Amino acid sequence: MTDVPQIYLASSSPRRQELLLQMGVLFQVVTQNVDEVSRAEELPEDFVIRLALEKAQDGLRQTDNNNIPVLGSDTAVVIDNTILGKPQSHQHAIEMLMRLSGRTHQVMTGVVLVNQQQALSAVSISEVTFSEFDREMCENYWRTGEPADKAGAYAVQGKGAVFIKNINGSYSGVMGLPIFETAQLLKQFNINLL
């Protein structure tokens, strides 16, 4: 992006990059390598914050300018208190989508901004209601290639939007980076927006 970013982004997600650009934030992507496995008895909200923090901290270790904060984020699709991660196979994706059919689930996105002195966090929780659909619709969606690397096996900003009847909460949070909460954290780090 630029030689002097306002923040580092510990994510290669094109959606998170797009949302930061929408906010007018200058950033540079840093690599991070975090194991995205939930711990026994870990609540979904705690899970997304922990992963966002671990990603940001790992990203901070990769940077050469410790004065610039690092943003980490993680999103989980939750139904019946169960976290639906990225599908591990075609069959797993179909099972997840059928489980979501005709029901309301939560999308939780944790956001953490860290530097050497502090770590600030926020969580966005949105409710997403899917229409009812059949297995054939899931199979058609799978063939688009979109659900293969998405939490809950769908993308709100893509073809997966055809399943969504209603969203109560943050559309950008469901995409993977809640703009309002992220803006509040950036302001606390004195980072100018827009």
Phi, psi and omega per residue, in radians:
M1 nan -1.106 -3.073
T2 -2.630 2.839 3.132
D3 -1.245 -0.523 -3.112
V4 -2.142 1.530 -3.141
P5 -1.294 2.733 3.020
Q6 -1.363 -0.610 3.117
I7 -2.490 2.870 2.910
Y8 -1.783 2.516 3.102
L9 -1.950 2.049 -3.137
A10 -1.555 1.069 -3.136
S11 -2.878 2.477 3.054
S12 -1.763 0.157 -3.105
S13 -1.134 2.108 3.078
P14 -1.069 -0.537 -3.140
R15 -1.186 -0.748 3.117
R16 -1.155 -0.684 3.101
Q17 -1.090 -0.755 3.122
E18 -1.058 -0.735 -3.126
L19 -1.201 -0.658 3.065
L20 -1.134 -0.705 3.083
L21 -1.077 -0.697 3.104
Q22 -1.045 -0.582 3.141
M23 -1.426 -0.153 -3.120
G24 1.392 0.429 -3.103
V25 -1.659 2.261 3.060
L26 -1.488 2.212 -3.059
F27 -2.481 2.866 3.027
Q28 -2.310 2.341 -3.124
V29 -1.378 2.349 3.018
V30 -2.107 2.576 -3.131
T31 -1.343 2.672 3.032
Q32 -2.597 2.655 -3.119
N33 -2.347 1.647 -3.071
V34 -2.135 2.363 3.089
D35 -1.332 2.048 -3.034
E36 -1.647 0.994 -3.134
V37 -1.984 2.334 3.127
S38 -1.348 2.669 3.120
R39 -1.621 2.729 3.115
A40 -1.006 2.371 3.101
E41 1.182 0.127 -3.122
E42 -1.376 2.216 3.105
L43 -1.231 2.558 -3.116
P44 -0.957 -0.702 3.132
E45 -1.107 -0.729 3.095
D46 -1.156 -0.633 3.141
F47 -1.067 -0.851 -3.089
V48 -1.195 -0.596 3.096
I49 -1.219 -0.754 3.128
R50 -1.053 -0.814 -3.130
L51 -1.144 -0.709 3.102
A52 -1.060 -0.725 3.120
L53 -1.145 -0.800 3.138
E54 -1.083 -0.695 3.108
K55 -1.120 -0.790 -3.136
A56 -1.115 -0.768 3.136
Q57 -1.138 -0.700 3.091
D58 -1.128 -0.715 3.077
G59 -1.099 -0.676 3.128
L60 -1.067 -0.658 3.111
R61 -1.161 -0.386 -3.105
Q62 -1.532 -0.218 -3.032
T63 -1.550 2.710 3.106
D64 -1.792 -0.071 3.117
N65 -2.164 1.684 -3.065
N66 -1.312 -0.057 3.077
N67 -1.423 -0.301 -3.126
I68 -1.634 2.195 -3.113
P69 -1.230 2.776 3.133
V70 -2.024 2.328 3.126
L71 -1.784 2.208 3.040
G72 -2.096 2.579 -3.138
S73 -2.596 2.605 3.058
D74 -2.563 2.491 -3.100
T75 -2.156 2.408 3.083
A76 -2.294 2.431 2.991
V77 -1.669 2.237 -3.015
V78 -2.225 2.227 3.027
I79 -2.432 2.375 -3.104
D80 0.934 0.700 -3.119
N81 1.056 0.354 3.117
T82 -1.980 2.307 3.111
I83 -1.452 2.177 3.046
L84 -1.731 1.874 3.138
G85 -1.427 -2.703 3.071
K86 -1.341 2.476 -3.109
P87 -1.131 2.446 -3.131
Q88 -1.578 -0.213 -3.130
S89 -2.839 3.014 3.058
H90 -1.008 -0.856 -3.112
Q91 -1.087 -0.704 3.127
H92 -1.077 -0.736 3.122
A93 -1.090 -0.775 -3.140
I94 -1.100 -0.735 3.112
E95 -1.063 -0.763 3.136
M96 -1.106 -0.831 -3.118
L97 -1.082 -0.727 3.124
M98 -1.155 -0.571 3.095
R99 -1.170 -0.563 -3.132
L100 -1.440 -0.349 -3.069
S101 -0.968 2.206 3.075
G102 1.235 0.228 -3.064
R103 -2.235 2.896 3.050
T104 -1.792 2.328 3.080
H105 -2.264 2.989 3.109
Q106 -1.862 2.540 2.963
V107 -2.067 2.081 -3.123
M108 -1.948 2.240 3.080
T109 -2.182 2.125 3.063
G110 -1.676 2.431 3.113
V111 -2.249 2.312 3.126
V112 -2.327 2.380 3.048
L113 -2.107 2.164 -3.075
V114 -2.272 2.658 2.861
N115 -2.432 -2.903 -3.105
Q116 -1.171 -0.418 -3.046
Q117 -1.674 -0.549 -3.010
Q118 -2.666 2.866 3.041
A119 -2.385 2.163 3.111
L120 -2.044 2.522 -3.078
S121 -2.405 2.801 3.065
A122 -2.656 2.716 3.097
V123 -2.252 2.375 3.012
S124 -1.928 2.258 3.108
I125 -2.155 2.105 -3.138
S126 -2.118 2.637 3.056
E127 -1.852 2.249 -3.126
V128 -2.107 2.201 3.123
T129 -1.874 2.189 3.101
F130 -1.649 2.564 2.960
S131 -1.281 2.988 3.062
E132 -1.468 2.424 3.102
F133 -2.585 2.922 -3.073
D134 -1.844 3.075 -3.107
R135 -1.074 -0.626 -3.139
E136 -1.055 -0.702 3.099
M137 -1.094 -0.718 3.110
C138 -1.104 -0.752 3.123
E139 -1.099 -0.727 3.101
N140 -1.081 -0.730 3.132
Y141 -1.148 -0.738 3.124
W142 -0.994 -0.704 -3.099
R143 -1.148 -0.281 3.085
T144 -1.271 -0.343 -3.109
G145 1.522 -0.188 -3.052
E146 -1.163 -0.738 -3.018
P147 -1.314 -0.171 -2.977
A148 -1.028 -0.590 -3.088
D149 -2.152 0.527 -3.105
K150 -2.015 2.411 3.049
A151 -1.022 2.301 -3.117
G152 1.303 0.039 3.096
A153 1.181 0.489 3.047
Y154 -2.625 2.770 3.097
A155 -2.143 2.062 -3.108
V156 -1.097 -0.569 -3.072
Q157 -1.553 0.033 -3.105
G158 -2.092 -2.577 -3.111
K159 -1.134 -0.412 3.119
G160 -1.090 -0.251 3.115
A161 -1.071 -0.380 -3.132
V162 -1.130 -0.364 3.138
F163 -1.440 -0.356 -2.911
I164 -1.511 2.080 3.119
K165 -1.536 -0.654 -3.068
N166 -2.764 2.551 2.987
I167 -2.191 2.215 3.050
N168 -2.010 1.747 -3.097
G169 2.476 -2.449 -3.013
S170 -1.795 1.994 3.072
Y171 -1.057 -0.772 3.140
S172 -1.160 -0.533 3.067
G173 -1.142 -0.681 3.097
V174 -1.188 -0.557 3.077
M175 -1.194 -0.523 3.104
G176 2.336 -0.051 3.085
L177 -2.691 1.725 -3.109
P178 -1.177 2.045 -3.027
I179 -1.089 -0.806 -3.082
F180 -1.049 -0.909 -3.104
E181 -1.109 -0.698 3.120
T182 -1.116 -0.735 3.118
A183 -1.068 -0.687 3.129
Q184 -1.105 -0.729 3.110
L185 -1.142 -0.771 -3.130
L186 -1.065 -0.688 3.110
K187 -1.089 -0.652 3.132
Q188 -1.179 -0.356 3.067
F189 -1.705 0.219 3.137
N190 0.995 0.695 3.098
I191 -1.745 2.189 -3.116
N192 -1.299 2.426 3.100
L193 -1.878 2.819 3.097
L194 1.015 nan nan
